[in-house]
Amino acid sequence: MPAPSAAPAVARIQEVDVPKASGQKALTGNALVGQSGGPTCVINSSLVGIVDAARASSRIGRVFGMRFGIEGVLNDHLLDLTAEKPATLRALRATPSSALGSSRRKLKDPDFAPIMAMLAKYDIRYLFMIGGNDTMDTIHRITEHATSVGYPMTGIGVPKTVDNDLFGVDHTPGYPSAARYVALSVQQGGRLARDMQRVDQFCVFQTVGRSAGWLPAAAALARRAPGDAPHIILMPERPFDRDKFLAAVKSAHEKHGFVSIVCGEGISYADGTPVSASRVTDNFANVEFGAMGGTSAAMMLHRMISDTFGWRGEFQVTESLQMSADDRSVKQDHAEAYACGREAVKLAMKGANGVMVTLERASKPGRPYRAGFGTIPLKEVAVHARPMDDKLIGPDGMDVSRAFIDYARPLVGELPVYASLNLAKAKPAKPPKEKAARGSRA
C-alpha cells in the first residue's frame, strides 16, 4: 500500500500587531495552561508551543498545567511543566490526545471564588486554555471575573476542535488531520464496499462534528474518478429528508452497484429532531451523538435502507479515533498548532487580553497555501458557531461544491493513488481445428 502523503510543511505564518490593552500593565508572574473538550492529534503541539514561548519570556517564571482541565484548578492539582525535560516536550509535539487530561465541566457561580484563590496561591498572571467554544466560554468568564474583583491577569485562548466550527477562523488546528482521517477512511473503505457489493450493498460512515458538516464534507476528497466513494454526503447544515435520501440511495445503487454514504453525527430533520433520535445531553446542554448517546445517525440510516430495500450493509462509527489517529495526521497541522501556542504567549506579552488566536488564510485563491494569525474576542467565540457556508454545499444538499474542495485540499494534502484493474472480460478460446486424419482408420 502506498504510504499516505502528508501535506507540505507550513510556510512562515504571518503575525498581526496587537496594541496593548487599555490600562493593562506589563505583568510578572507564573503561567497556567489547560486543555479542555475533546482531544485532537495536534493539541499537544499547541501546549508545547505555549510552554516553549512562556519559558523564554522574562516576565513568566514557572509554567503550570491544569490536570484534567478546570477541575485541576478547583482540586488544587496543577502540574509543573517547567520541570519537564526538553526532550519530553519535543516528543510531545508528535503525541496525540490531551497530555494534561481534559474536562467538560461547565463553570458555576460558586466555582469562581476557589478558582481565584488558586490563581493567587500560585501567582498566576497568564492564563492560556486550548479548546473549542465551551473552553473559550470558560476562559472568558474567568478573565471577566478576575477583572471584576481587581485581580490583574491576562487570558488568551488557543483554538482547537476537529469540528472546525469555531467562529472567526479559516480553520482550527486539529481539523486538517481529522479531515484526512475521514478522507482516507472513506477512500479505502469505499474500495472495500465496491469490491464487496455482491455481499453488502451499502455502507454508512459517520463522522463526529456535532452540528457542523466540515468533517463529513472532507470525505469528498477521497474521490478520484466517477463512481468513487462517497456517493452521498449528509451534512447537518441541511435538513434531512427521508424520501429524498432514499431516492438518492436507490439511484446510486442502480448506477454503481453499491452505495457509499457519509453522514455527520448531528444531522437532523426539518423540525430539529436528530436523525440519531438521541436525547442525551452533556454539561453544556449539547446533544450527545454516537456511542455517548447510545445511538447514532448511521445506525438509523442503516435501518431505513435495510427496511426499504431489503439490502444487507454496514455502518461505521469511529467516534474519537478520528480525533487522535496520529498515523494519519498532517505535518502542516502540527506546525500550525505549535505556532498558535507560541502566538498566544506573544499576544499576552504585548498586553492583549480576552482574545483567542485565529488562523487566517493569507494566500490568495490559486496561489500556494499560506496561513496568518489574527485575534477575536473570547466573548464572540463563546456564543457563536461557524457552520459551513452555503457556497460550500452542493445544490442538492447531499454533496459539496468545488469551492469546498478548493478550501480543504490544501489543508488535508494529497491522498494515496491506488491501482484499479481494467476489468476487461475474458473471451473464450477458439475451438481447436480438427487435425486431418492421417493414415487409414481402423
Wavefront OBJ file of the C-alpha trace (Angstrom):
o trace
v 0.000 0.000 0.000
v 1.392 3.431 -0.819
v 2.297 5.488 2.230
v -0.145 8.341 2.850
v 1.446 11.562 1.695
v 1.237 14.396 4.215
v 0.546 17.972 3.292
v 3.671 20.117 2.922
v 5.189 21.728 5.990
v 3.573 25.011 6.884
v 5.121 28.140 5.478
v 6.064 31.056 7.717
v 2.874 32.278 9.352
v 2.172 35.972 9.218
v 1.696 37.687 12.566
v -0.564 40.583 13.497
v 0.337 43.605 15.588
v -1.848 43.845 18.667
v -1.903 47.042 20.715
v -1.578 46.743 24.468
v -4.961 46.547 26.169
v -6.120 49.826 27.636
v -4.848 50.251 31.185
v -3.087 46.857 31.141
v 0.327 46.992 32.804
v 3.108 44.538 31.995
v 2.551 41.654 34.400
v 5.149 39.433 36.020
v 4.215 36.076 37.467
v 3.505 32.485 36.509
v 1.534 30.995 33.643
v -1.175 28.352 33.696
v -2.307 26.337 30.685
v -5.187 23.910 30.288
v -6.644 21.602 27.667
v -10.394 21.128 27.516
v -13.030 19.329 25.482
v -12.361 16.547 23.004
v -8.757 15.763 22.038
v -7.028 16.120 18.682
v -3.781 14.657 17.458
v -2.185 18.138 17.469
v -3.456 19.736 20.691
v -0.220 18.792 22.446
v 1.678 20.747 19.802
v -0.194 23.860 20.958
v 0.614 23.001 24.572
v 4.331 22.758 23.806
v 4.181 25.983 21.810
v 2.819 27.775 24.882
v 5.366 26.183 27.218
v 8.328 26.925 24.932
v 7.355 30.567 24.452
v 6.491 31.070 28.129
v 9.791 29.625 29.332
v 11.598 32.030 27.030
v 9.782 35.053 28.464
v 11.474 37.172 31.139
v 8.065 38.041 32.609
v 6.939 34.469 33.204
v 8.523 32.478 35.988
v 7.065 28.980 36.059
v 4.575 27.286 33.765
v 1.873 25.145 35.337
v -0.590 22.785 33.691
v -4.163 22.006 34.760
v -4.648 18.315 35.477
v -7.976 17.474 33.789
v -8.859 20.990 32.713
v -10.509 23.445 35.061
v -11.103 20.581 37.510
v -7.360 20.649 38.193
v -7.658 24.246 39.369
v -10.673 23.524 41.568
v -8.964 20.447 43.036
v -5.555 22.136 43.513
v -3.934 19.693 41.107
v -1.511 21.630 38.935
v 1.485 20.158 37.112
v 4.894 21.833 36.946
v 5.586 21.935 33.225
v 8.748 23.965 33.778
v 10.306 20.829 35.252
v 9.674 18.743 32.128
v 12.745 17.769 30.123
v 13.131 19.469 26.715
v 13.291 16.041 25.053
v 9.918 15.131 26.548
v 8.349 18.322 25.267
v 9.819 17.799 21.801
v 8.354 14.283 21.691
v 5.033 15.571 22.994
v 4.603 17.669 19.838
v 4.050 14.433 17.917
v 1.918 12.755 20.589
v -1.881 12.567 20.151
v -4.659 13.182 22.688
v -4.563 15.648 25.604
v -1.449 15.108 27.728
v -2.681 17.231 30.636
v -6.017 15.447 30.738
v -9.268 17.064 29.665
v -12.614 18.022 31.148
v -16.076 19.166 30.066
v -17.009 20.798 33.355
v -19.260 23.833 32.982
v -18.406 26.584 35.452
v -20.996 27.590 38.030
v -21.053 30.779 40.086
v -19.730 29.094 43.271
v -16.621 27.949 41.318
v -15.159 31.410 40.814
v -14.056 32.096 44.392
v -11.977 28.886 44.686
v -10.579 29.435 41.182
v -9.394 32.925 42.105
v -7.893 31.559 45.323
v -5.867 29.015 43.361
v -4.704 31.614 40.839
v -3.479 33.793 43.702
v -1.905 30.847 45.526
v 0.280 30.018 42.515
v 0.717 33.676 41.433
v -0.904 33.013 38.057
v -0.884 36.138 35.897
v -1.125 34.486 32.492
v -3.909 32.013 31.709
v -3.972 30.022 28.470
v -6.606 27.457 27.514
v -6.704 25.296 24.406
v -10.121 24.208 23.215
v -13.368 24.956 21.413
v -16.429 27.119 22.025
v -17.100 25.865 25.539
v -13.444 26.286 26.508
v -13.464 29.863 25.247
v -16.574 30.452 27.365
v -14.667 29.157 30.404
v -11.611 31.371 29.974
v -13.776 34.364 29.083
v -15.776 34.030 32.293
v -12.628 33.635 34.394
v -10.926 36.701 32.920
v -14.121 38.727 33.275
v -14.463 37.686 36.914
v -10.796 38.472 37.600
v -11.329 41.986 36.246
v -14.444 42.451 38.379
v -12.586 41.560 41.590
v -9.446 43.535 40.697
v -7.105 40.590 40.140
v -4.562 41.549 37.439
v -4.166 38.764 34.895
v -4.237 38.060 31.169
v -6.273 35.326 29.470
v -5.677 34.120 25.911
v -7.487 31.278 24.123
v -5.887 28.885 21.652
v -8.243 27.270 19.104
v -8.764 23.540 18.962
v -11.534 21.380 17.553
v -11.804 18.738 14.869
v -15.337 20.045 14.264
v -13.829 23.178 12.609
v -16.781 25.251 13.783
v -15.059 27.968 15.822
v -16.249 31.432 14.937
v -13.765 33.827 13.316
v -11.206 31.362 11.888
v -10.338 29.972 8.474
v -9.870 26.588 10.129
v -8.956 25.181 13.527
v -5.869 23.174 14.483
v -6.894 19.539 14.567
v -9.362 19.768 11.707
v -6.896 19.080 8.862
v -5.699 15.841 10.463
v -9.218 14.665 11.343
v -10.370 15.562 7.822
v -7.518 13.493 6.426
v -8.594 10.581 8.633
v -12.116 10.805 7.225
v -10.959 11.127 3.621
v -8.580 8.162 3.896
v -11.171 6.025 5.688
v -13.784 6.670 3.020
v -11.276 6.257 0.194
v -10.099 2.871 1.482
v -13.472 1.760 2.851
v -15.075 2.789 -0.431
v -12.880 0.364 -2.348
v -13.880 -2.368 0.091
v -17.566 -1.543 -0.383
v -17.150 -1.530 -4.162
v -15.453 -4.930 -4.185
v -17.892 -6.475 -1.684
v -21.047 -5.236 -3.402
v -22.297 -8.767 -4.066
v -22.333 -9.275 -0.288
v -23.040 -5.811 1.168
v -24.939 -3.339 -0.981
v -24.278 -0.231 1.088
v -22.027 1.313 3.703
v -22.675 4.279 6.036
v -19.678 6.077 7.579
v -20.414 8.538 10.387
v -18.147 11.392 11.442
v -18.084 13.481 14.587
v -18.671 17.221 14.348
v -21.974 17.800 16.167
v -23.972 20.330 14.167
v -21.257 21.233 11.650
v -20.616 19.458 8.365
v -16.915 20.183 7.884
v -15.802 16.608 8.628
v -18.357 14.668 6.554
v -17.673 17.122 3.741
v -13.979 16.153 3.831
v -14.931 12.687 2.587
v -15.387 14.229 -0.875
v -11.595 14.493 -1.116
v -11.495 10.695 -1.439
v -12.860 10.781 -4.984
v -10.539 10.477 -7.963
v -12.799 9.057 -10.648
v -16.542 8.970 -11.409
v -18.244 6.384 -9.232
v -15.709 6.613 -6.412
v -16.994 6.770 -2.847
v -18.731 8.624 -1.352
v -21.944 8.853 -3.380
v -23.982 10.723 -0.758
v -22.763 13.185 1.894
v -25.218 14.288 4.575
v -24.266 17.479 6.442
v -26.095 18.941 9.464
v -26.418 22.286 7.668
v -29.158 20.764 5.516
v -32.341 19.234 6.996
v -32.619 15.502 6.474
v -35.395 14.465 4.088
v -36.076 10.725 4.321
v -37.786 10.354 0.947
v -35.187 12.412 -0.873
v -32.419 10.423 0.797
v -33.879 7.022 -0.090
v -34.403 8.144 -3.693
v -30.723 9.136 -3.873
v -29.717 5.769 -2.381
v -31.728 3.887 -4.996
v -30.289 5.990 -7.824
v -26.692 5.496 -6.663
v -27.196 1.747 -6.281
v -28.626 1.442 -9.786
v -25.706 3.401 -11.183
v -22.770 1.940 -9.237
v -23.966 -1.401 -7.873
v -23.397 -0.253 -4.299
v -23.874 2.909 -2.228
v -21.318 4.746 -0.071
v -22.864 7.233 2.367
v -21.130 9.617 4.761
v -23.106 11.440 7.431
v -22.376 13.915 10.167
v -23.408 12.708 13.609
v -25.673 15.710 14.115
v -27.901 15.521 11.030
v -31.494 16.397 11.901
v -34.964 16.520 10.396
v -36.509 19.864 9.420
v -38.186 20.145 12.834
v -34.823 19.811 14.612
v -35.229 16.199 15.726
v -31.874 14.382 15.487
v -31.836 11.517 12.998
v -29.988 9.591 15.702
v -33.019 10.062 17.996
v -30.585 10.805 20.837
v -31.945 12.735 23.824
v -28.790 12.603 25.966
v -27.003 15.922 26.647
v -23.644 16.904 28.169
v -22.872 19.534 30.831
v -23.119 22.321 28.258
v -26.570 21.123 27.056
v -25.093 19.761 23.809
v -26.818 16.641 22.457
v -24.578 13.576 22.815
v -24.383 11.775 19.484
v -22.864 8.423 18.570
v -21.772 5.973 21.247
v -22.009 8.569 24.019
v -25.712 9.000 23.254
v -26.372 5.273 22.971
v -27.441 5.537 19.338
v -26.232 7.050 16.074
v -27.417 8.628 12.842
v -25.542 5.948 10.891
v -27.458 3.211 12.697
v -30.768 4.850 11.847
v -29.811 5.337 8.190
v -28.767 1.679 8.039
v -32.157 0.657 9.377
v -34.006 2.875 6.878
v -32.134 1.393 3.921
v -32.455 -2.201 5.079
v -36.165 -1.836 5.821
v -36.870 -0.115 2.493
v -34.777 -2.169 0.072
v -34.059 -5.363 1.994
v -30.321 -4.955 1.435
v -27.509 -6.034 3.673
v -24.973 -3.364 4.584
v -22.884 -1.939 7.388
v -22.463 1.254 9.342
v -19.146 2.539 10.677
v -18.909 4.833 13.710
v -15.276 5.523 14.611
v -16.041 8.173 17.270
v -12.888 9.603 18.893
v -10.451 7.652 16.694
v -10.637 10.434 14.112
v -9.636 12.875 16.865
v -6.438 11.094 17.852
v -5.148 8.987 14.935
v -1.647 10.452 14.696
v -0.629 7.960 12.000
v -2.906 9.935 9.652
v -2.052 13.400 10.934
v -0.888 16.270 8.747
v 2.577 17.736 9.328
v 1.274 21.194 8.487
v -1.453 20.813 11.130
v 1.145 20.072 13.818
v 3.196 23.094 12.772
v 0.201 25.437 12.831
v -0.951 24.145 16.224
v 2.510 24.746 17.698
v 2.653 28.226 16.146
v -0.757 29.091 17.639
v 0.559 28.232 21.103
v 3.583 30.452 20.673
v 1.442 33.244 19.246
v -0.800 33.163 22.324
v 2.180 33.930 24.556
v 3.409 36.659 22.204
v -0.020 38.284 22.337
v -0.014 38.143 26.124
v 3.422 39.772 26.209
v 2.065 42.579 24.014
v -0.702 43.231 26.513
v -3.592 41.517 24.731
v -6.319 40.079 26.961
v -9.635 38.300 26.487
v -8.952 37.165 22.926
v -8.429 33.906 21.048
v -5.714 33.352 18.471
v -7.174 32.784 14.995
v -5.729 31.107 11.930
v -6.440 33.034 8.747
v -5.751 32.157 5.125
v -3.148 34.664 3.964
v -2.736 33.207 0.472
v -4.864 34.360 -2.445
v -7.007 31.923 -4.483
v -4.892 29.926 -6.896
v -1.673 30.651 -5.014
v 0.254 28.254 -2.694
v -1.377 27.913 0.685
v -0.153 30.256 3.417
v -1.607 30.964 6.845
v -1.619 34.068 9.007
v -2.622 34.990 12.554
v -5.422 37.166 13.843
v -7.460 37.540 17.021
v -11.104 37.565 18.024
v -12.702 38.411 21.397
v -13.384 35.372 23.539
v -16.947 36.510 24.174
v -17.719 36.258 20.447
v -16.290 32.759 20.103
v -18.176 31.612 23.192
v -21.614 32.482 21.811
v -21.237 31.912 18.060
v -20.548 28.879 15.906
v -19.342 28.588 12.317
v -21.412 26.218 10.179
v -20.465 25.532 6.583
v -21.237 28.400 4.237
v -23.932 27.757 1.625
v -21.406 28.189 -1.181
v -19.515 25.116 0.073
v -22.545 22.805 -0.218
v -23.856 21.338 -3.490
v -27.272 22.330 -4.863
v -28.983 19.063 -3.851
v -27.732 19.369 -0.264
v -26.162 15.901 -0.351
v -22.707 16.769 -1.672
v -20.120 19.542 -1.522
v -19.256 22.185 -4.095
v -15.993 22.783 -5.926
v -15.404 25.698 -3.555
v -15.182 23.279 -0.636
v -12.648 21.086 -2.432
v -10.505 24.161 -3.115
v -10.797 25.141 0.556
v -9.997 21.748 2.067
v -7.410 20.176 -0.227
v -4.503 22.448 0.838
v -5.241 21.562 4.465
v -5.503 17.801 4.007
v -2.858 17.211 1.343
v -2.766 14.660 -1.434
v -4.176 11.197 -0.786
v -2.634 7.900 -1.935
v -3.188 6.763 -5.503
v -4.350 3.145 -5.732
v -4.406 0.877 -8.746
v -7.566 -0.481 -10.371
v -7.937 -3.362 -12.772
v -9.242 -2.669 -16.276
v -11.822 -5.406 -15.673
v -11.717 -6.464 -19.297
v -13.853 -9.576 -19.586
v -12.004 -12.577 -20.935
v -13.041 -14.040 -24.268
v -13.358 -17.808 -24.645
v -10.628 -19.558 -26.577
v -11.420 -20.564 -30.148
v -12.099 -24.286 -30.509
v -9.068 -26.155 -31.929
v -9.289 -27.117 -35.576
v -9.665 -30.855 -36.247
v -6.475 -32.355 -37.385
v -6.629 -34.034 -40.728
v -6.851 -37.764 -40.382
v -3.580 -39.448 -41.016
v -3.449 -42.873 -42.432
v -6.260 -45.306 -42.580
v -8.876 -45.525 -39.879
v -9.418 -48.696 -38.030
l 1 2 3 4 5 6 7 8 9 10 11 12 13 14 15 16 17 18 19 20 21 22 23 24 25 26 27 28 29 30 31 32 33 34 35 36 37 38 39 40 41 42 43 44 45 46 47 48 49 50 51 52 53 54 55 56 57 58 59 60 61 62 63 64 65 66 67 68 69 70 71 72 73 74 75 76 77 78 79 80 81 82 83 84 85 86 87 88 89 90 91 92 93 94 95 96 97 98 99 100 101 102 103 104 105 106 107 108 109 110 111 112 113 114 115 116 117 118 119 120 121 122 123 124 125 126 127 128 129 130 131 132 133 134 135 136 137 138 139 140 141 142 143 144 145 146 147 148 149 150 151 152 153 154 155 156 157 158 159 160 161 162 163 164 165 166 167 168 169 170 171 172 173 174 175 176 177 178 179 180 181 182 183 184 185 186 187 188 189 190 191 192 193 194 195 196 197 198 199 200 201 202 203 204 205 206 207 208 209 210 211 212 213 214 215 216 217 218 219 220 221 222 223 224 225 226 227 228 229 230 231 232 233 234 235 236 237 238 239 240 241 242 243 244 245 246 247 248 249 250 251 252 253 254 255 256 257 258 259 260 261 262 263 264 265 266 267 268 269 270 271 272 273 274 275 276 277 278 279 280 281 282 283 284 285 286 287 288 289 290 291 292 293 294 295 296 297 298 299 300 301 302 303 304 305 306 307 308 309 310 311 312 313 314 315 316 317 318 319 320 321 322 323 324 325 326 327 328 329 330 331 332 333 334 335 336 337 338 339 340 341 342 343 344 345 346 347 348 349 350 351 352 353 354 355 356 357 358 359 360 361 362 363 364 365 366 367 368 369 370 371 372 373 374 375 376 377 378 379 380 381 382 383 384 385 386 387 388 389 390 391 392 393 394 395 396 397 398 399 400 401 402 403 404 405 406 407 408 409 410 411 412 413 414 415 416 417 418 419 420 421 422 423 424 425 426 427 428 429 430 431 432 433 434 435 436 437 438 439 440 441 442
